[in-house]
Each structure stands twice: as structure tokens, then as C-alpha cells.
């Protein structure tokens, strides 16, 4: 946990069913819903600076998108579980909302806070810079020089993180030991407690002599998507952010259902690509299957003793398969949408891979 959150939780009763605790998490969910309303009303998902979808009018209104987030079973389960990742989700959504509103400075400050809390949101910096630049460029007839805004956004982001780290050092009495327990946990994976991710089982099984190598490989794999998506989908930076949130929910070191709820909160913004998705039923059936059987498999392994690590890891693979299918299928749908703009004569025709 980031040190700046410690004073807050020091005043919160330890009881899971404390009204004050429930109120805080309800307010956080409402703030997330409010950010989603601003993102939806901006129209960025259907019409960006460099691309306008011919299906942009096929969309849900902002209230429906916010309600889909608030009444999502994963959001409700996250609220009941009281994880600190909700603070990170809230700041990420706020950063996106400020970016689409043409307020890049506050957007970078919010992303800096999110990165301070959980480290991995720093990977959203490149697409968020592109989003801020595009929104600012819309306000001027001629696009501004990209070098100066990029340098300014990077400086604000770095300064915000430096400021939060300084406050943390002051709060901990000048000690820097919190760095290892807050960020080293993500980078070095010392805790191999079973979760819905893919890392824990792999690092239990490998020999310690290969640990550093595969840590680098796993982090390189996670970070490698950022540049590739920013280049290929330069015209739609908001969708790059949405896709990266889905990838984080699958491949980050310690994922949870709160990461999935954040990805599912952004996905309804792209209602216009849903008809182009091919495997929606299979993906949602897989997610439902893993959601229902995951807790049962965990109970049988940990408490009943009638299973083993392979037993539980198998269902987490099914969970990751379902999320991967949604991410891949939405990517296909967006690329198909762009392709039909470039080649209108192919609209409605089947695409076959040769």
C-alpha cells in the first residue's frame, strides 16, 4: 500500500461492515461513474481527431454507461471486498476524463497519482499523451508542434510522482524502505499467493536461477504492447488505453476482479463495434464459467484439500482465455471498422485470412 493511503485507513474502522468504510468505497464508485459520464459525453470513442467511425451514432448514452459500471457484478464484488485498487481505478478514469476534456495538466497529475499508487498505470502514459495532444489540436486550426507539449506532459507527470514520493518520505520519517514493499513487490514478485493472474504459478515452478530472466521477460511482454498499439492505432488513442486496461487485467503481476471491472467499464464506450465482434457469446460464456467455478476450485484446493495448484490454475487459465478473447475480438472489430472506412466497397463482406 502506498504510504499516503495509510493516514486514511488509520481512521477507517477495521470492521468490514463499517458504515464509514462502505461510504468511502461507494463515493469512489460514484466518482468513477461520473468520470465515465464525462468520457462518454466527449464522443472521443466514436470520433477522434484522426478517425471518425461510420457507426459513431450507434452508442449508449452516458447514464447507461455509468449504470453498466455501477451495476456490474465485478464492480459490486470489488466494492464489497474493499481493495485499495479502487483508488487506482478512480484516478485512472479521472485522468482519462480530464484528457478528453482538454485539461492535460490535471490529466497528467491524476496519472502520476495512479502510477504512484500502483506502478503499472505508468504504461498508460504514451497513449494518454497522444489523447491530450489530439484534444488540444482540435482546438486549433493547425496542429501544434508535438515536441513542446510532449515535453511538458512528461515533466508534469514526472514532477507529480516526485512530489508524491517526497510526501511519502516525509510521512515515513525520511525512510525509503517503503519503496521495496510498495513497488518492489510488483517488480520482483516476492509474494506468490494464488490469484487470478498468470505469474504466480509459473514462478512457483521455475528454478530460482532463472527467476530474474523470466521476470524481465514477463515485464517486457507486458510493456511491449504499449508501443505496438500506439503505433498501429495512433488514430484512436482512447481505444489504446481501453485495450491496455484489458491487457493489464490479464498479464499484470497481481490482477484482481477490480482490474476486470475497470476494463468492462470502458468497453461500453465502443458500442458501435459490437456488431463487428465475432466471438462475444463464447467469450462471455467463458468468463461466466470461470466466475462461477473459480471460487469453488479455490475452496476445494485450499480448504477442502481435494485439489492442488494445478486444479486452481486451470480455472485461472480459463478466466484469462475469456478476457483475451474479448481483447482480441474488440481489436479485430476496431481494425475492421477502420478498414471499411478505407475500403467502403468491402462493408458487410466476410474477411478471410489467407
Buried (B, 14 or more C-beta within 10 A) or exposed (E): EBBBBEEEBEEEEEEEEEEEBBEBBEEBBEBBBBBBBBBBBBBBBBBBBEBEBEBBEEBBEBEEBBBBBBEBEBBEBBBEBBBBBBBBBBBBBBBBBBBBBEBBBBBBBBBBBBBBBBBBBBBBBBBBBBBBBBBBBEEEEEEEEEEEBBEBBEEBBEEBBEBBBEEBBEBBEEEEEBBEEBBEBBEEBEEEEBBBBBBBBBBEEEEEEEEEEBBEEBBEEBEEBBEEBBEEBBBBBBBBBBBBBBBBBBBBBBBBBBBBBBBBBBBBBBBBBBEBBBBBEBBEEBBEBBBEBBEEBBEBBEEEEEBEEEEBBBBBEBBBBBBBBBBBBBBBBBBBBBEBEEEEEEEEEEEEEE
